[in-house]
Structures are given as structure tokens and as C-alpha cells.
Amino acid sequence: MTAGNRLARFASCEDFRRAAQRRLPRILFDYLDGGASGETTMAANIADLAQTGLEPRALRDVSSRSLDATFLGVRHAMPVMLGPVGSLGLFRAGSEAAAFRAGVSACLSSFAVTRPEDLPHGSGSDAFQLYVLKDRGRTGAILERVAGAGFGTLFVTVDTAVSGIRERDLRNGLRRITRPDLRILADLASHPHWCVERLRHGLPAMMLAEGWPEAGGTYLEQAAFLAGQIDPAFDRSGLGWLRARWRGRLVVKGILCAQDARIAVDCGADAVVVSNHGGRQLDGARSTIRALPEVAEAVSGRADILFDGGIRRGGDVLKALQNGADACLLGRAYAYALAADGEEGLAVFLRLLAAELDAAAALCGITSLDGIAKDRGNGLKPPVAGTTGSVGA
Ligand SMILES: Cc1cc2nc3c(=O)[nH]c(=O)nc-3n(C[C@H](O)[C@H](O)[C@H](O)COP(=O)(O)O)c2cc1C
């Protein structure tokens, strides 16, 4: 398919979402697309962003514009990063490597199938996402591995003390996919493109489970094992422990109120991510765009503020910047593009997003996105020395 044909087929995130739905077995599409319980928080992320207005401005010279933005100590071509999405490699083989080649920073999930050692990560802010485990020895070994692989930025996810209950996954029998019943077999058989690709590439394993024989032999067994290892006692002293061990940039992901933001920054976080895990954890939590101004005020320039939840368009990115974010993480949006059309699909989606962001900024009379952060008095943090992480004593 040519680039022009692709643009005609995929003109929005929703086009990619529908194509992903056609290509993926329902059991996997629902895992990607769904949220916790009644999915009200997931829906609120999108609805509240849609309700957030942009202010059009005329009579301004916007002939010269830039989408450049500085976050996590590095200058980027746009204020967007590919967030951690577990199981990307299950939706389409090679997706995690494709994300790291996409020309924007990316964060590898702990639930990834691709080894951190096998990924290119030259941008200086590519990151690894960690869950702190009950076994701190095992957690320390992960940190050593990630630092050894050259990653300089660590995201620690803090909104998963327990796993959210996802009704779609319960109904579809996600946990039984490796021992499928007739319904699951019919689902798989009616999505032959995905099945053929899977047969060609074999069943993936979770890369963190290398050397953990007790985690089981299939991806889902390993994922369930890892989920069971996440430490529900992880608190501010645990964060202090992590800060002392990790000498690279530390980003705390899953902050939704001022108090938690202050704790994270007081413990030495270089950035926080305003996130409710895309509505996949606590159903009933407020939307991230509602929480963002309060967190931005509490942080007040002491750390970078990243934002995610419901970003589907370039205009959504601008809304987040205007409400206090330095940059946005994409979640489902880029996973739909990869699942639908692989690396080329992701490239088309990122071009669309940049074009929409550029148009939205111009029509709001904005020529520099860095200017937005300065306008709201949230001075940019100077870069942290060194771009490679290392593990302290
Ligand atoms: C299928 C899927 C898997 C995810 N896996 C992880 C993960 O392993 N670690 C993590 O911190 N967040 C994970 N997230 C949450 C995303 O990083 C991000 O916070 C969320 O998707 C943002 O919401 P959005 O999808 O509406 O953009 C996952 C999200 C999805 C959809």
C-alpha cells in the first residue's frame, strides 16, 4: 500500500481502531480496547478531553511554527511519547521494535515480549517501565538489566497496587486463551491474518520471565505471575528506595492528585505522569484532564509533567499542554495503529497527529509549544546530567 493510499484509508485514530478490531481476535481487541468495570473512567478520559475547549485566535503571524518541545531533559520533535503498553507484540509481531524506531521516544512495558537489550534507544529519553515487586532482589536485578541495556529513564507505575477488574476479559475468557474452548477457537479462526502471522512467528514469551522458570511457559502464565509479584505495600519509602538505586531519570506514572504528586517530587522524581492507566484500574476515578491542573499547580515547575488518557488527536495534545502538561503519552491510539497496519500504520498515525497538532496550534495563534509551558509559569527543568541509567548500592 502506498503512503497516499494509507492516508485515504486511515484519516483518524478511529479508522485505525476499526481496522485493529477487524484484524485482531475479539479476545485480544477487547483486552486492548477495554477498561475496568463499567469503563466510566475510560470513557470520561475521552469525553472530558472533548469538552475541554481550545481558544481560536486571529490576527497573529503564525507563518513560522515549531512543534519542538523539551521534556525529560531532551529536545523532541513534538511533545509526544509512546507510553508503555504491555502485550504490544501479541497484537502484531515486531510492534515493540517498531515503536522504538518510530522517531519519537518510547517506553518499554514490563509486560513486553521484546528484550530491552534488543531495542534501539538512541534518543536519550527512551524509557523502561518498571513495577516494583515484592521481591526487592528481583526488582534490583531488573534495574541492573535495564541500565546495562543502556536505558537512561525509568518509569515506575504506581497505580497498580492490585489489578483492575476488566469485565470484557472475564467474559471472553482471556486467561484461557492457551487452553481455548470452542468459542475462543471460533474467534481465532475468524481472524486468519492474525493467526497466520502468529503461526509464522510462534507464540511469544514475556521477556522479563527469562530465568524465572516458576513463571510458567506461556505469555499469559508469565503475565499472571508478574502481576502477582507487584508489591501492594509499595509506598513513599519504597519510592525512596528506588530513587536511591536508580541513578538515571525517574518518572512516577499514575498520579491523579496534588498530594501524590508532591510525594513523588519530594522523593526525587524527575517527572510525574498524570494517568489513571487509561481507565483500566480504578473505575470511578476522575478523568486525567480534570486532574491535570491541580497536579501542575502542586508540582509548579519542580518536575516535568507528562499526561495520558484519551489522547486520540493532535488537538488533545494541545489541550493537555494548555492545562499544564509538558508532553503527552500515547496508549491505545498507537497500539491500534500498530495492530491495524504495523510500522507503516504507526508512521501514518504519528504524521496525522503532528499535522493536527500543528493546525490546532496555528489556529490558536501559537507558534511555539515551548512557549505554552513558559506562559503558564511552569519553567522547564534543566536536563539531568547523563543519559544512561545506572544502579546505585
Ligand atoms: C493494552 C494496554 C496495556 C497497558 N500496559 C501497561 C503497562 O504494562 N504498564 C503501564 O504502566 N501502563 C500500561 N498501560 C497504560 C498506558 O501506559 C496508558 O497509561 C494508557 O493506555 C493511556 O490511556 P489511553 O489508552 O486512553 O491513551 C496499558 C494500556 C493498554 C491499553
The ligand as an SDF file (V2000), in Angstrom:
LIG
                    3D

 31 33  0  0  0  0  0  0  0  0999 V2000
   -3.3190   -2.9260   26.3920 C   0  0  0  0  0  0  0  0  0  0  0  0
   -2.7000   -1.9730   27.3670 C   0  0  0  0  0  0  0  0  0  0  0  0
   -1.6240   -2.3790   28.1260 C   0  0  0  0  0  0  0  0  0  0  0  0
   -1.0220   -1.4890   29.0210 C   0  0  0  0  0  0  0  0  0  0  0  0
    0.0750   -1.9030   29.7200 N   0  0  0  0  0  0  0  0  0  0  0  0
    0.6880   -1.0430   30.5630 C   0  0  0  0  0  0  0  0  0  0  0  0
    1.8590   -1.4430   31.2590 C   0  0  0  0  0  0  0  0  0  0  0  0
    2.3650   -2.5440   31.0860 O   0  0  0  0  0  0  0  0  0  0  0  0
    2.4090   -0.5470   32.1240 N   0  0  0  0  0  0  0  0  0  0  0  0
    1.8780    0.7040   32.3250 C   0  0  0  0  0  0  0  0  0  0  0  0
    2.4170    1.4740   33.1160 O   0  0  0  0  0  0  0  0  0  0  0  0
    0.7710    1.1110   31.6630 N   0  0  0  0  0  0  0  0  0  0  0  0
    0.1750    0.2750   30.7900 C   0  0  0  0  0  0  0  0  0  0  0  0
   -0.9350    0.6810   30.1070 N   0  0  0  0  0  0  0  0  0  0  0  0
   -1.4530    2.0510   30.3090 C   0  0  0  0  0  0  0  0  0  0  0  0
   -0.8540    3.0180   29.2920 C   0  0  0  0  0  0  0  0  0  0  0  0
    0.5420    3.2030   29.5020 O   0  0  0  0  0  0  0  0  0  0  0  0
   -1.5250    4.3940   29.3530 C   0  0  0  0  0  0  0  0  0  0  0  0
   -1.4700    4.8760   30.6860 O   0  0  0  0  0  0  0  0  0  0  0  0
   -2.9790    4.3800   28.9010 C   0  0  0  0  0  0  0  0  0  0  0  0
   -3.1430    3.4900   27.8250 O   0  0  0  0  0  0  0  0  0  0  0  0
   -3.3950    5.7920   28.4610 C   0  0  0  0  0  0  0  0  0  0  0  0
   -4.7320    5.8320   28.0910 O   0  0  0  0  0  0  0  0  0  0  0  0
   -5.2200    5.7900   26.5440 P   0  0  0  0  0  0  0  0  0  0  0  0
   -5.0130    4.3760   26.1000 O   0  0  0  0  0  0  0  0  0  0  0  0
   -6.6490    6.1690   26.6180 O   0  0  0  0  0  0  0  0  0  0  0  0
   -4.3820    6.7500   25.7620 O   0  0  0  0  0  0  0  0  0  0  0  0
   -1.5290   -0.1760   29.1770 C   0  0  0  0  0  0  0  0  0  0  0  0
   -2.6190    0.2370   28.3980 C   0  0  0  0  0  0  0  0  0  0  0  0
   -3.1910   -0.6400   27.4930 C   0  0  0  0  0  0  0  0  0  0  0  0
   -4.3310   -0.1510   26.6450 C   0  0  0  0  0  0  0  0  0  0  0  0
  1  2  1  0
  2  3  1  0
  2 30  2  0
  3  4  2  0
  4  5  1  0
  4 28  1  0
  5  6  2  0
  6  7  1  0
  6 13  1  0
  7  8  2  0
  7  9  1  0
  9 10  1  0
 10 11  2  0
 10 12  1  0
 12 13  2  0
 13 14  1  0
 14 15  1  0
 14 28  1  0
 15 16  1  0
 16 17  1  0
 16 18  1  0
 18 19  1  0
 18 20  1  0
 20 21  1  0
 20 22  1  0
 22 23  1  0
 23 24  1  0
 24 25  2  0
 24 26  1  0
 24 27  1  0
 28 29  2  0
 29 30  1  0
 30 31  1  0
M  END
$$$$
